[in-house]
Every structure is written in C-alpha cells, then in structure tokens.
C-alpha cells in the first residue's frame, strides 16, 4: 500500500481563457500584418526593435571571437553527443520495399520535411541546450532549412553562448525574436522570413498555447508544460544524491513537479531531511523551495510492482531509477519521456550533455507519445505497384469490398482494370 510522506498541494484547474485570447490576437496580427506586428510585440514585451531581427554572419563571428575557449569546447562536446545519437537513430529509420503477394510490391520512404522552426526559450535561464536539441536534430534528419528564434536578453540581443550554440548547431537563419510573435513569424512568415512547415521547442504557457493554435497550419513536436522528475529508489539509494536530483528539477520553475517513490521508508525520510539541508544553501532556493513545497511528493511503496504502477500512472517526463536492479524498471515501466538508469546518470546529463533529446512529454503525455527525435522531422510515406496479373487478382476482391460499402465509383475503378487485364474468353 502506498504511503505519502509528502503530497503536492491540490490546485484548481487553471483558467487559460485569457491566455488563449492574448495568443489568438498576436497570431492573427502577425498573420495579417507581418513584420510590423512582430516589431510591435517585440517592443511591447522585450523592449527590442533592431533594424533587422535577423542575425548576420558578422554578428555570429563577433560572438564566437569573444567567447572563452572553454565555453566553445564544452558546447561543441555537448553538440557532438547529441548529433551522434541522432545519427544513430536516423540509421534505423529506413526505406524498404517488400513483395507481399506475387506481383504486388509495397514500399516505405522516409522523407524529411522541407523546413522547420526552432524556438529556443530565454526567460529565467539562457537555454543553450535547447539550441542543441532543436536545431541539430532536424539537420541530422535532413531538413534543408532550419530557422531558429530566441528572445533578446534585457534588450541587448541574443545571449552570446546561445547565439554560438544556434550557429554551431547548423541553423540556416537566426532571428532575435521572442514569445508568441516568434512562433507566428516562423509559421506565417514576414518580410525576409519564409514560413516553415514544422515548429519545435519549449516555453511558457503562452508558447504552448501558440503551438496549440498553430497546429494544422504547421506541424508541432508536442505541447510541453512545466518540467517533471520522478525517482524510483530502494534501500541502496543515496539520499544525498536523491535530494540533489529532485532539487535539480525544482529550480526550473515554481510549477515544476517532483516525486520520489521509495521502497525504503528510511531512505525516503532521510531524503526529506537531506532536501531541507540542501535547500538552505541552494543558490536557486527562491524558485526551488516554492516548487518543492507546492509540488513535491514522497511515496513509500511495498514492492517494485507498486512502484511501476504509480510511475506509469504519473507518466513522468524524466524517470530516474536508483535501485540495485534498475533493469527491472527498464523492462516493466512503459510511460515516461526518458529514463535515467542507475545512480550514475541524472536528468541534468540528458538535459545538457549526454546525447538524448531533452524535449520530452509532460503532464502525462508520455502515455501516448515520446519526445523529440529525428523521426519527428520526417514523413513516413508509402507507395505501391503491381503487375497486371497481380492487379487483376486484387481488383476482383477490392471491387466487392467497395460495393459492400456502396462506394460504387470506387468499385468501378476496380472493374475497369478487371475488364482491361482479363484474358479474352
């Protein structure tokens, strides 16, 4: 039986009607007015109105020349890991053709979308890693044109390391535009910016709502909410590390969610104590303390089966397993964005460095989707061809199948082939 040592505060459903209306107004103005609307909202929200929103090659070169070598080397290392894993994934998305019946050939082709737009959030922290994840991945998938947008920092343009990350990742066009107006500009286009076919990237509730409203005009990756972590631990887990990993996600946002499922009450209680110690000296305590207070949960369970059941019901964005036998959970858990197996890996690795993509499903969306990967940027299309003899055999069955549904014109399209390909009596 599950015992809660700490439970998240109950929250009423958030009223998003005002958010939806604000987003609708911005999207409509950018769609109809183009750059003038983008400039209006950029000035209003970011105090930013440059001569051109597009970042020039000269600006990129200038930023690279001023960044410390260690920063460039670390960014390059992170990007290499992400690129390598995406390339391995891409190798496994394959074209194929198979003869399913004598003379009937069915095939699959994997075709990248023509263009994509990457939104790299700014806000509380500069999100260098979002540039890695949302620009490298489509480039590896074969997307010819990748546009990247990010908001200015204090009216001074793009944070230097973020700009280098976007350029090094391979962005073909970079714009210093933030918020809903950035997504609208990429989806609908404006002077000098042609519309894209697909939008990716995380952000606040306004960004999520913009993607929701734009879906259909363009494709989207997923609708991401506040970040989440769930850790399954047993008696072998280290409370000091458990606490650090929980707080690592708590610092993101006051609405971040954290959960510890422990098979040991002693470990759970020691982790709660350790959390308070670490919070007292945490540099980002202002955010993390609120997040943990309001949204943190600690649950003690009796068995691995119960841990799996609760974890799958939670369907976390990030699932850490710090148990003696983590492979049990790799084999049995089914609802999560990315799993970090063993004490030796932590969510921070996946967020920044190790190579898997950090754009992942939240708010229980892991029940029905995975995260961002090269497959999001390709279309799996099919084709078919047949010999005349095979076509005749298929047509005879298909004509009857069409007529069962009273789709008589469909049936006639089969009949004309039967008539043409049948041997004369």
C-alpha positions as CSV (number, residue, x, y, z in Angstrom):
1,X,0.0,0.0,0.0
2,X,1.4,3.4,-0.9
3,X,2.0,5.8,2.0
4,X,2.5,9.5,1.2
5,X,5.2,11.2,3.4
6,X,4.6,14.4,1.4
7,X,1.9,15.2,-1.0
8,X,1.6,18.0,-3.6
9,X,-0.9,20.8,-2.9
10,X,-4.2,20.4,-4.6
11,X,-4.6,23.1,-7.3
12,X,-7.8,24.0,-9.1
13,X,-7.7,23.8,-12.9
14,X,-6.1,26.9,-14.4
15,X,-8.3,29.2,-16.4
16,X,-6.5,29.7,-19.6
17,X,-9.2,31.7,-21.4
18,X,-7.2,35.0,-21.2
19,X,-4.0,33.2,-22.4
20,X,-5.9,31.8,-25.4
21,X,-7.3,35.2,-26.3
22,X,-3.9,37.0,-26.0
23,X,-2.3,34.3,-28.1
24,X,-5.1,34.4,-30.7
25,X,-4.8,38.2,-31.1
26,X,-1.0,38.1,-31.5
27,X,-1.1,35.2,-34.1
28,X,-3.8,37.0,-36.1
29,X,-2.0,40.3,-36.1
30,X,1.3,38.7,-37.2
31,X,-0.5,36.6,-39.9
32,X,-2.1,39.7,-41.4
33,X,0.4,42.5,-40.7
34,X,3.8,40.6,-40.8
35,X,6.9,42.4,-39.5
36,X,5.1,45.5,-38.2
37,X,3.1,43.3,-35.8
38,X,6.3,41.4,-34.8
39,X,8.0,44.7,-34.1
40,X,5.1,46.0,-32.1
41,X,5.0,43.0,-29.8
42,X,8.8,42.8,-29.6
43,X,8.9,46.4,-28.4
44,X,6.0,45.8,-26.0
45,X,7.3,42.6,-24.4
46,X,11.0,42.6,-24.9
47,X,11.9,46.3,-25.4
48,X,13.6,45.2,-28.6
49,X,13.3,46.8,-32.0
50,X,16.5,46.3,-34.0
51,X,17.0,47.5,-37.6
52,X,16.8,43.8,-38.6
53,X,15.6,40.9,-36.5
54,X,17.8,38.5,-38.5
55,X,21.2,37.9,-37.0
56,X,24.1,38.4,-39.5
57,X,27.1,36.3,-40.1
58,X,29.2,39.2,-38.8
59,X,27.4,39.2,-35.5
60,X,27.9,35.4,-35.2
61,X,31.6,35.6,-35.9
62,X,32.0,38.5,-33.4
63,X,30.3,36.5,-30.7
64,X,32.5,33.4,-31.3
65,X,35.6,35.5,-31.1
66,X,34.6,36.9,-27.7
67,X,33.6,33.6,-26.0
68,X,36.1,31.8,-23.8
69,X,37.7,28.8,-25.5
70,X,36.4,26.5,-22.7
71,X,32.8,27.6,-23.4
72,X,33.1,26.8,-27.1
73,X,34.8,23.5,-26.4
74,X,32.1,22.5,-23.9
75,X,29.3,23.5,-26.3
76,X,31.0,21.6,-29.1
77,X,31.3,18.5,-26.9
78,X,27.6,18.6,-26.0
79,X,26.6,19.1,-29.6
80,X,28.7,16.2,-30.7
81,X,27.0,13.8,-28.4
82,X,23.5,14.9,-29.5
83,X,24.5,14.8,-33.1
84,X,26.0,11.3,-32.8
85,X,22.9,9.8,-31.1
86,X,20.5,11.5,-33.6
87,X,22.6,10.0,-36.4
88,X,22.3,6.5,-34.9
89,X,18.5,7.0,-34.6
90,X,18.4,8.1,-38.3
91,X,20.1,5.0,-39.4
92,X,17.2,3.0,-38.1
93,X,14.5,4.9,-40.0
94,X,14.8,3.1,-43.2
95,X,13.3,2.9,-46.7
96,X,12.1,-0.6,-47.7
97,X,10.2,-2.4,-50.3
98,X,8.6,-5.8,-50.0
99,X,6.6,-8.2,-52.3
100,X,3.6,-9.0,-50.2
101,X,1.8,-11.2,-52.8
102,X,3.2,-12.4,-56.2
103,X,3.5,-9.2,-58.3
104,X,2.3,-6.8,-55.5
105,X,5.1,-4.5,-54.2
106,X,4.6,-2.2,-51.2
107,X,7.2,0.3,-50.0
108,X,8.1,2.9,-47.5
109,X,10.1,6.1,-48.0
110,X,11.4,8.3,-45.2
111,X,11.3,12.0,-46.4
112,X,12.3,14.9,-44.2
113,X,10.1,18.0,-44.0
114,X,11.4,20.9,-46.1
115,X,11.7,23.4,-43.3
116,X,11.4,23.7,-39.5
117,X,11.4,26.4,-37.0
118,X,13.2,26.0,-33.6
119,X,12.1,28.2,-30.6
120,X,14.9,28.5,-28.1
121,X,13.5,29.9,-24.9
122,X,15.2,32.5,-22.7
123,X,13.4,33.7,-19.7
124,X,14.8,32.7,-16.3
125,X,17.9,30.9,-17.7
126,X,19.7,31.1,-21.1
127,X,18.8,27.7,-22.6
128,X,21.8,26.8,-24.7
129,X,20.9,23.1,-24.7
130,X,17.5,23.9,-26.4
131,X,19.5,25.1,-29.4
132,X,21.4,21.8,-29.5
133,X,18.2,19.7,-29.2
134,X,16.0,21.6,-31.7
135,X,18.5,22.6,-34.4
136,X,20.9,19.6,-34.6
137,X,18.1,17.1,-34.7
138,X,16.3,18.4,-37.8
139,X,19.6,18.9,-39.5
140,X,20.5,15.3,-38.9
141,X,17.0,14.3,-40.2
142,X,17.8,16.0,-43.5
143,X,15.7,19.2,-43.1
144,X,17.1,21.6,-45.7
145,X,16.2,24.8,-43.9
146,X,16.2,25.3,-40.2
147,X,15.1,28.7,-38.7
148,X,15.9,29.4,-35.1
149,X,14.4,32.2,-32.9
150,X,15.2,33.2,-29.4
151,X,14.3,36.3,-27.3
152,X,16.7,39.1,-26.5
153,X,18.3,39.4,-23.2
154,X,17.5,42.7,-21.5
155,X,17.0,44.5,-24.8
156,X,20.6,43.7,-25.8
157,X,20.2,40.9,-28.3
158,X,20.8,37.2,-28.0
159,X,22.8,35.8,-25.1
160,X,26.3,35.2,-26.7
161,X,26.6,31.5,-25.8
162,X,23.1,30.8,-27.0
163,X,23.8,32.5,-30.4
164,X,27.0,30.5,-30.8
165,X,25.1,27.3,-30.0
166,X,22.4,28.1,-32.6
167,X,25.0,28.8,-35.2
168,X,27.2,25.8,-34.4
169,X,24.2,23.5,-34.4
170,X,23.6,24.4,-38.0
171,X,20.7,26.9,-38.0
172,X,20.3,28.4,-41.5
173,X,18.6,31.5,-40.3
174,X,18.7,33.0,-36.8
175,X,16.3,35.7,-35.6
176,X,16.3,37.6,-32.3
177,X,12.5,37.4,-31.6
178,X,10.8,36.0,-28.5
179,X,7.5,34.8,-27.4
180,X,4.3,34.1,-29.4
181,X,5.3,36.6,-32.1
182,X,8.4,34.4,-32.8
183,X,6.3,31.3,-33.4
184,X,3.8,33.4,-35.5
185,X,6.6,34.8,-37.6
186,X,8.0,31.3,-38.3
187,X,4.6,29.8,-39.0
188,X,3.2,32.6,-41.2
189,X,6.3,34.4,-42.4
190,X,7.2,38.0,-42.6
191,X,9.4,40.3,-44.7
192,X,12.6,38.3,-45.3
193,X,11.4,35.2,-43.4
194,X,9.6,32.5,-45.4
195,X,7.1,30.3,-43.4
196,X,8.3,27.0,-42.1
197,X,6.5,23.6,-42.2
198,X,7.2,22.4,-38.6
199,X,7.6,24.1,-35.2
200,X,9.5,22.7,-32.2
201,X,10.7,24.0,-28.8
202,X,9.5,24.5,-25.3
203,X,8.4,27.7,-23.5
204,X,5.8,29.1,-21.1
205,X,2.1,28.6,-21.2
206,X,1.8,31.3,-24.0
207,X,4.3,29.4,-26.2
208,X,2.4,26.1,-25.6
209,X,-0.9,27.8,-26.4
210,X,0.6,29.3,-29.6
211,X,1.7,25.9,-30.7
212,X,-1.8,24.5,-30.0
213,X,-3.4,27.2,-32.1
214,X,-0.9,27.0,-34.9
215,X,-1.2,23.2,-35.2
216,X,-2.7,22.4,-38.6
217,X,-1.2,25.4,-40.3
218,X,2.1,23.8,-39.3
219,X,3.2,20.7,-37.6
220,X,4.4,20.8,-34.0
221,X,6.5,18.5,-31.9
222,X,4.4,18.3,-28.7
223,X,2.8,20.6,-26.1
224,X,5.2,20.8,-23.1
225,X,4.3,22.0,-19.7
226,X,6.4,22.5,-16.6
227,X,9.2,20.1,-16.2
228,X,8.9,16.9,-14.1
229,X,11.0,14.3,-12.4
230,X,10.0,11.0,-10.8
231,X,12.6,8.9,-9.0
232,X,12.2,5.2,-8.0
233,X,14.6,4.3,-5.2
234,X,15.3,1.4,-2.9
235,X,17.4,0.8,0.2
236,X,20.6,1.0,-1.8
237,X,20.0,4.6,-2.9
238,X,21.9,7.6,-1.6
239,X,19.6,10.2,0.0
240,X,22.2,12.9,-0.7
241,X,22.0,12.2,-4.4
242,X,18.3,11.7,-4.5
243,X,17.7,15.1,-2.9
244,X,20.1,16.8,-5.3
245,X,18.4,15.3,-8.3
246,X,14.9,16.3,-7.1
247,X,16.1,19.9,-6.5
248,X,17.8,19.9,-9.9
249,X,14.3,19.9,-11.4
250,X,12.7,22.1,-8.8
251,X,14.9,25.0,-9.7
252,X,13.4,25.2,-13.2
253,X,10.1,26.8,-12.3
254,X,7.7,27.2,-9.4
255,X,5.4,24.9,-11.2
256,X,7.9,22.1,-11.7
257,X,6.8,18.7,-10.3
258,X,9.0,16.3,-8.4
259,X,8.2,12.8,-7.0
260,X,10.2,10.2,-5.0
261,X,8.8,6.7,-4.9
262,X,10.8,4.7,-2.3
263,X,10.8,1.1,-1.4
264,X,12.5,2.0,1.8
265,X,10.8,4.3,4.4
266,X,14.2,5.0,5.9
267,X,15.6,6.3,2.6
268,X,12.5,8.4,2.0
269,X,12.8,10.0,5.4
270,X,16.5,10.7,5.1
271,X,15.9,12.2,1.6
272,X,13.3,14.6,3.1
273,X,15.8,15.6,5.7
274,X,18.6,16.0,3.1
275,X,16.3,18.2,1.0
276,X,15.9,20.7,3.7
277,X,19.7,20.8,4.3
278,X,20.4,21.3,0.6
279,X,17.6,23.9,0.1
280,X,19.1,26.0,2.9
281,X,22.2,26.7,0.9
282,X,20.9,26.3,-2.7
283,X,21.7,29.3,-4.9
284,X,18.4,29.0,-6.7
285,X,16.4,28.4,-3.5
286,X,13.9,31.2,-4.3
287,X,12.4,29.1,-7.1
288,X,13.2,25.6,-5.9
289,X,11.8,26.0,-2.4
290,X,8.4,27.1,-3.8
291,X,8.4,24.3,-6.4
292,X,9.2,21.6,-3.8
293,X,6.8,23.0,-1.2
294,X,3.9,23.1,-3.6
295,X,4.5,20.2,-6.0
296,X,6.9,17.7,-4.4
297,X,5.7,14.3,-3.4
298,X,7.3,11.4,-1.5
299,X,5.7,8.0,-1.6
300,X,6.7,4.8,0.2
301,X,5.6,1.6,-1.5
302,X,5.9,-2.1,-0.7
303,X,7.0,-3.6,-3.9
304,X,8.6,-3.0,-7.3
305,X,5.3,-3.7,-9.0
306,X,3.6,-1.0,-7.0
307,X,6.4,1.4,-7.9
308,X,5.9,0.7,-11.6
309,X,2.1,1.1,-11.3
310,X,2.4,4.5,-9.7
311,X,5.2,5.6,-12.0
312,X,3.2,4.7,-15.1
313,X,0.1,6.5,-13.8
314,X,2.3,9.6,-13.2
315,X,3.8,9.2,-16.7
316,X,6.8,11.5,-15.9
317,X,8.8,13.5,-18.3
318,X,12.0,12.3,-16.6
319,X,12.2,8.9,-14.8
320,X,15.3,8.2,-12.7
321,X,15.7,4.7,-11.3
322,X,18.2,4.4,-8.4
323,X,17.8,0.8,-7.4
324,X,20.1,-2.2,-7.1
325,X,18.3,-3.8,-10.2
326,X,17.3,-0.9,-12.4
327,X,16.9,-3.2,-15.4
328,X,13.6,-4.5,-13.9
329,X,12.1,-1.0,-14.3
330,X,13.6,-0.6,-17.8
331,X,11.7,-3.8,-18.7
332,X,8.4,-3.0,-17.0
333,X,7.9,0.8,-17.0
334,X,6.1,2.0,-20.1
335,X,5.1,5.6,-19.5
336,X,8.0,8.1,-19.4
337,X,9.8,10.6,-21.6
338,X,13.3,9.5,-20.9
339,X,14.7,7.0,-18.3
340,X,18.0,7.5,-16.4
341,X,19.1,4.2,-15.2
342,X,21.2,3.9,-12.0
343,X,22.8,6.4,-9.8
344,X,25.5,7.1,-12.5
345,X,23.1,9.1,-14.7
346,X,21.0,12.1,-13.8
347,X,18.4,14.2,-15.6
348,X,21.0,17.0,-16.0
349,X,23.0,14.7,-18.3
350,X,20.0,14.3,-20.6
351,X,19.1,18.0,-20.4
352,X,22.6,19.2,-21.5
353,X,25.3,16.8,-22.5
354,X,24.8,13.0,-22.8
355,X,23.2,13.0,-26.3
356,X,19.5,12.1,-25.8
357,X,17.0,14.8,-26.6
358,X,15.6,16.9,-23.7
359,X,12.3,18.0,-25.4
360,X,10.1,15.5,-23.7
361,X,6.4,14.9,-23.0
362,X,5.0,16.4,-19.7
363,X,1.6,16.4,-17.9
364,X,1.1,12.6,-18.5
365,X,1.5,12.9,-22.3
366,X,4.1,10.2,-22.0
367,X,1.1,7.8,-22.0
368,X,0.8,8.4,-25.8
369,X,4.0,10.0,-27.2
370,X,7.7,10.0,-26.9
371,X,10.0,13.1,-27.0
372,X,11.7,14.9,-29.8
373,X,13.9,12.9,-32.1
374,X,14.8,12.7,-35.8
375,X,11.6,10.8,-36.6
376,X,9.5,13.9,-35.8
377,X,11.1,15.7,-38.7
378,X,10.4,13.1,-41.3
379,X,7.3,11.8,-43.1
380,X,7.0,8.1,-43.5
381,X,5.2,7.8,-46.8
382,X,4.2,4.7,-48.7
383,X,3.9,3.6,-52.3
384,X,2.7,0.5,-54.2
385,X,2.9,-1.0,-57.7
386,X,1.8,-4.3,-59.2
387,X,2.0,-6.4,-62.3
388,X,-1.2,-6.7,-64.4
389,X,-1.8,-10.2,-63.2
390,X,-1.5,-9.2,-59.6
391,X,-3.6,-6.1,-60.2
392,X,-6.4,-8.3,-61.6
393,X,-6.4,-10.5,-58.5
394,X,-6.5,-7.5,-56.2
395,X,-9.2,-5.8,-58.2
396,X,-11.6,-8.7,-58.0
397,X,-11.6,-8.6,-54.2
398,X,-11.4,-4.8,-54.0
399,X,-14.4,-4.3,-56.3
400,X,-16.6,-6.4,-54.0
401,X,-15.2,-4.6,-50.9
402,X,-16.1,-1.3,-52.4
403,X,-19.6,-2.4,-53.2
404,X,-20.1,-3.7,-49.7
405,X,-19.8,0.0,-48.6
406,X,-21.9,1.3,-51.5
407,X,-18.9,3.2,-52.8
408,X,-19.8,2.3,-56.4
409,X,-17.4,4.7,-58.1
410,X,-14.6,3.1,-56.2
411,X,-15.8,-0.3,-57.4
412,X,-15.9,0.9,-61.0
413,X,-12.2,2.0,-60.7
414,X,-11.5,-1.7,-60.0
415,X,-13.9,-3.0,-62.6
416,X,-12.2,-1.1,-65.5
417,X,-9.0,-2.8,-64.6
418,X,-10.7,-6.2,-64.4
419,X,-12.1,-5.6,-67.9
420,X,-8.8,-4.4,-69.3
421,X,-6.5,-7.0,-67.8
422,X,-8.8,-10.1,-68.1
423,X,-7.7,-12.5,-70.8
424,X,-10.2,-12.6,-73.7
425,X,-12.6,-15.5,-73.4
